[in-house]
Amino acid sequence: MGQAPPAPNSIPMRALIAAPFLLLLVLFALSNAQPVTIGLWPTDFSREVPLSLAVLIAMAIAFMLGALMLWVEAIAARRRARRAEYTQKLLEAQVQELKARLAGPPLPPPE
């Protein structure tokens, strides 16, 4: 089951939403061009990069880690949903079986 393609008029709406964010991103990059030294502590690795690039890379890494955590949680939720569906099917089958027993011939009275 794939998703339907977006409606033709939804693409300009995406552009209207994305344009202000892209403008802010460009303004941020232009405003923070000062070089900063980024170093990796246990090693002697260090690199001089513009401040805006360092901040944007840190934000991108944080975004990816958040997306990974959400993805792992979604996998667990899907697993719980599949188990619940399986249990529901079993219970529905049991209900149908009990209804069939009730609709059957009546039991003889106890003696």
N, C-alpha and C positions, 0 to 999 in steps of 0.2 A: 504494500500500500504506500504509494508515494504521495507527496503533497502536490496539490494543484499549483500550477504556475501563478505568480502574483498577478493581480489584476493590472491592466495597463496603466490605470491612474494611480496605483500605489507606489510606483517607482519615483515619481516626482515628490511624493510625500516623504519618502526615505531621504531624498536629497535635501528637502527642507529641514528635516530633523538633523541630518549629518553635517550640513554646511556650518552651522554655528559652532559645533564641536571642533570641526577641522580648522575653522578660523581661530578659535582659542588655542588650539594646538600649535598653529603656525606662529601666533603672537607670543606664546610661551617660549617657543624655540628661539625666536628672534630676540626676545628680551633677556634670555639667560644664556648668552654665548660665552661667558667667562670659562676659561679652562679650569678643571679640577683634576686632581690626581686620584685615581681609583686604584686601590691596592688589595691584594688577596693576602691576608695576614700570615698564614703559616709558610707562604712562599715569598720569594722576592719579586713576584709578578706585580707590576704597576703600569698603569696606562693613563695618559692624560687625555681627557675627553671634555667636550663642552658640558656644562652643568645641565643644560636641557636634555641632552642625550642620556646622561647618567640617571636623571630623575625619570625620564620616560622608560628607560630600560628597567629600572626598579619597579615602576608601575606595571609594566608588561609582565614581569616575572610574578608579581603579586597577583595580577589578574589570572595568569595561567594556573597558579597554585590554587586559587579560589575556585576556578573552573574544574580543576582536577578533584578537589574535595566535593564539589557539587555532583560531579559525574559518579564518584564512588557512592555517594548517598543515593543517587538515582538508581544505581544498579541494585542496591539493597532494597529500595522501595519496590522496584519491579519484581524482585524475587519474592517479597512478601505478598505482592498482588497476585502473582502466579499461584502461590500456595493457597491464598484465600479463594481464588477461583476454583482450584482443585477441590478444596474442602466444600465449597458451595455445591459443586457438581455431585460430590459424594452424598451430601445431605439431601439434595433434591432427589437423587435416586432412592435413598432410604425412605423419603416421604412418599414417593410414588409406590414403592413396595408396600408400605404400611397401608396406603389407601387401597391398594389392590387386595390386601388381606381383609380389610374391613368390608369391601364390596363383595367378597366371596361368600360362600354358604355360611349361615350362622352356626356357631358352635353349639353342641348339645348342652342342655342345662346340666349343671353339676348334680350328682346324685347324693 
